[in-house]
């Protein structure tokens, strides 16, 4: 059962929708697969997300607004000019950061926001019609998984606190699909995925998944914007088969609930390997 911090944006939206439909907290928790206390904390507004990890953000929101104003004064400035003016305003950073702030803020973030705004009022019934898909790599050797170790200060080099690792572990690429109705068969991929091989996956694995989960009912297929997915021949394949594809913003794996399923599977594999 997941903690409140583990609830995704989609799960939270489903909780709110089911609550408006009059479902009990127990029914909601069983529906989305989390603890009843997590549902309760979310509905009461007491949910607390995970602490942010990773590299600390090198600029503030105020600094980003300053950069936006600098760009709006002259749209034809070079990155060097933008960085110089931004530095003069009190923000010391690199050309790469300037580039990310200008492009990501104005394009990708806006597309993600637009997508989320369009989908925020979707009902459970609408999301239930979506067949989510993705590829994921599974390591066959688990020595490189970065397992946690309980140790005191000064015990870093003790043999019992060390674990062997595999520099180049064997791995396998897997394609799968899931929906509110269940999961479809897995496809184990050999070699790189191009448009032709991806269409074979769609033909021999996606279509059977859709038939198993939806029968003769209509559904919406989801995949990301990988080159094989967005190829013109792949788009024609969907058109020829009369399948509607869900529009998807770039660089948004966090929006795909199948990522949670991959995580569960990998955790299960890792726990079995450790045992």
C-alpha positions in Angstrom: 0.0 0.0 0.0 1.4 3.4 -0.9 1.9 6.3 1.4 0.4 9.7 0.8 3.7 10.9 -0.6 3.5 8.1 -3.2 0.2 9.2 -4.7 0.6 10.5 -8.2 -1.2 13.4 -9.7 -3.5 11.0 -11.6 -4.3 9.0 -8.4 -5.1 12.2 -6.5 -7.4 13.3 -9.4 -9.2 9.9 -9.3 -9.6 10.2 -5.5 -11.3 13.6 -5.9 -13.5 12.3 -8.7 -14.6 9.1 -6.8 -15.3 11.2 -3.7 -17.6 13.4 -5.7 -19.3 10.3 -6.9 -20.1 9.3 -3.3 -17.6 6.5 -2.9 -16.3 5.7 0.6 -12.6 6.0 1.5 -12.4 2.2 1.6 -13.8 1.8 -1.8 -11.5 4.5 -3.2 -8.4 3.0 -1.6 -9.3 -0.5 -3.1 -10.0 1.1 -6.5 -6.6 2.8 -6.9 -4.5 0.5 -4.8 -3.3 2.7 -1.9 -3.9 2.8 1.8 -7.1 4.1 3.2 -5.1 6.5 5.4 -3.4 8.0 2.3 -6.9 8.7 0.8 -8.0 10.2 4.1 -5.0 12.5 4.4 -5.3 13.6 0.8 -9.0 14.5 1.2 -8.4 16.3 4.4 -5.6 18.4 2.8 -2.9 17.0 5.1 -0.9 15.1 2.5 2.8 15.9 2.4 4.8 15.0 -0.7 8.4 13.7 -0.8 11.2 16.0 -0.1 12.9 17.2 -3.3 16.1 15.4 -4.2 18.9 16.0 -6.7 20.9 19.0 -7.5 19.7 22.3 -6.0 18.1 24.7 -8.4 20.7 27.4 -9.3 18.2 30.2 -10.0 15.1 31.5 -8.2 11.7 32.1 -9.7 12.4 35.8 -9.4 15.6 35.4 -11.4 13.7 33.5 -14.1 11.2 36.4 -14.4 14.1 38.8 -14.8 15.5 36.6 -17.7 12.1 36.5 -19.3 12.0 40.4 -19.3 15.5 40.5 -20.8 14.4 38.2 -23.6 11.2 40.1 -24.3 13.2 43.4 -24.8 15.1 41.9 -27.8 14.2 38.5 -29.2 17.3 38.4 -31.4 19.9 38.4 -28.6 22.5 35.6 -28.5 22.9 33.3 -25.4 26.1 35.2 -24.6 24.2 38.5 -24.6 21.4 37.1 -22.4 23.9 35.6 -20.0 25.8 38.9 -19.7 22.7 40.9 -19.0 21.3 38.2 -16.6 24.7 38.3 -14.7 24.6 42.1 -14.5 21.1 41.8 -12.9 22.7 39.6 -10.1 22.1 36.1 -11.4 25.5 34.3 -12.0 25.0 31.1 -14.0 26.1 29.2 -17.2 25.1 29.5 -20.8 23.5 26.0 -20.6 21.3 27.2 -17.8 20.3 30.3 -19.8 19.4 28.0 -22.7 17.3 25.7 -20.5 15.4 28.5 -18.9 14.6 30.2 -22.1 13.5 27.1 -24.0 12.1 24.8 -21.3 10.1 27.5 -19.6 8.5 28.9 -22.8 7.9 25.7 -24.7 7.9 22.4 -22.9 6.5 23.6 -19.6 3.8 25.4 -21.4 2.9 22.3 -23.4 2.8 20.2 -20.2 0.6 22.8 -18.5 -1.7 23.0 -21.5 -2.0 19.2 -21.6 -2.7 19.0 -17.9 -5.3 21.8 -18.1 -7.1 20.0 -20.9 -7.2 16.8 -19.0 -7.9 18.0 -15.5 -11.7 17.5 -15.8 -11.5 14.1 -17.4 -13.7 11.5 -15.5 -12.7 8.1 -14.3 -14.7 6.6 -17.2 -12.6 8.7 -19.7 -9.3 7.6 -18.2 -10.5 4.0 -18.1 -10.6 4.1 -21.9 -6.9 4.9 -22.1 -4.4 2.1 -22.9 -1.1 3.3 -21.5 2.1 1.8 -22.9 5.9 2.1 -22.5 9.2 0.4 -22.9 11.4 -0.3 -19.9 14.9 -1.8 -19.3 15.2 -4.5 -16.7 18.7 -5.4 -15.4 19.3 -9.1 -15.0 22.1 -8.5 -12.5 21.2 -6.6 -9.3 24.6 -5.6 -7.9 24.4 -2.1 -9.3 21.0 -1.2 -7.8 22.4 1.1 -5.1 20.9 -0.7 -2.2 20.7 1.1 1.1 23.0 0.1 3.9 22.6 0.9 7.6 25.9 2.0 9.1 27.4 4.3 11.6 30.0 7.0 10.9 33.4 5.5 10.2 31.9 2.1 9.0 32.0 3.0 5.3 34.8 0.7 4.4 33.8 -2.3 6.6 33.3 -5.5 4.6 29.9 -6.1 6.0 28.8 -2.7 4.8 30.0 -3.2 1.2 28.3 -4.9 -1.7 29.6 -6.1 -5.0 28.5 -4.4 -8.2 28.3 -5.2 -11.9 29.8 -2.5 -14.1 28.0 -3.6 -17.3 25.0 -5.7 -16.1 23.0 -7.8 -18.5 19.6 -6.2 -19.3 16.5 -6.8 -21.4 14.1 -4.3 -22.9 10.4 -4.9 -22.4 7.3 -3.4 -23.9 4.0 -3.5 -22.1 0.6 -1.9 -21.8 -1.9 -1.4 -19.0 -5.3 0.2 -18.4 -7.9 0.4 -15.7 -9.1 -3.0 -17.0 -5.8 -4.8 -16.4 -2.5 -5.5 -18.2 -1.6 -7.0 -21.6 1.1 -9.4 -22.7 4.7 -8.4 -22.5 7.0 -8.1 -25.5 10.7 -8.8 -25.0 12.6 -6.6 -27.4 15.9 -7.7 -29.1 18.0 -4.9 -30.5 17.1 -1.3 -31.1 13.5 -0.2 -31.6 12.8 1.5 -35.0 9.6 2.4 -36.7 9.3 -1.0 -38.4 9.9 -3.1 -35.3 7.7 -0.9 -33.2 4.8 -1.4 -35.7 5.3 -5.2 -35.4 5.0 -4.8 -31.6 1.8 -2.9 -32.1 0.5 -5.5 -34.5 1.3 -8.6 -32.4 1.1 -7.3 -28.8 -0.8 -4.0 -28.6 -3.8 -5.2 -30.7 -4.1 -8.4 -28.6 -3.9 -6.3 -25.4 -6.6 -4.0 -26.6 -8.8 -6.9 -27.6 -8.3 -8.6 -24.2 -9.0 -5.5 -22.2 -11.7 -3.7 -24.3 -13.1 -6.3 -26.6 -15.1 -4.5 -29.3 -15.3 -1.2 -27.3 -13.4 1.9 -28.4 -10.2 2.9 -26.6 -7.5 5.6 -26.8 -3.8 4.5 -27.1 -1.0 6.3 -25.3 2.7 6.3 -26.0 5.4 8.9 -25.7 7.2 10.8 -28.4 10.1 8.4 -29.0 11.3 8.6 -32.7 9.9 5.1 -33.5 6.5 6.2 -31.9 6.3 9.6 -33.7 7.5 8.4 -37.1 5.2 9.1 -40.1 4.9 5.4 -41.0 3.8 4.7 -37.4 1.2 7.5 -37.6 -0.1 6.0 -40.8 -0.3 2.6 -39.1 -2.7 4.0 -36.5 -4.7 5.8 -39.1 -5.1 2.6 -41.2 -6.2 0.7 -38.1 -8.6 3.4 -37.0 -7.0 3.8 -33.5 -7.1 7.1 -31.7 -3.8 8.2 -30.1 -3.7 10.3 -27.0 -1.7 13.6 -27.5 1.3 13.6 -25.3 3.7 16.4 -24.2 7.5 15.8 -24.6 9.7 14.7 -21.8 6.8 13.7 -19.6 7.4 10.1 -18.3 6.1 11.2 -14.9 2.6 11.6 -16.4 2.4 8.0 -17.4 1.0 5.7 -14.7 2.7 2.6 -16.2 6.0 4.0 -14.8 4.6 3.0 -11.3 3.9 -0.5 -12.6 7.4 -0.9 -13.9 8.7 0.3 -10.5 6.6 -2.3 -8.7 7.9 -5.1 -11.0 11.5 -4.1 -10.6 11.2 -3.9 -6.8 9.6 -7.4 -6.8 12.5 -8.7 -9.0 15.1 -7.1 -6.7 13.5 -8.5 -3.5 13.4 -12.0 -5.0 17.0 -11.7 -6.1 18.1 -10.6 -2.6 16.3 -13.5 -1.0 
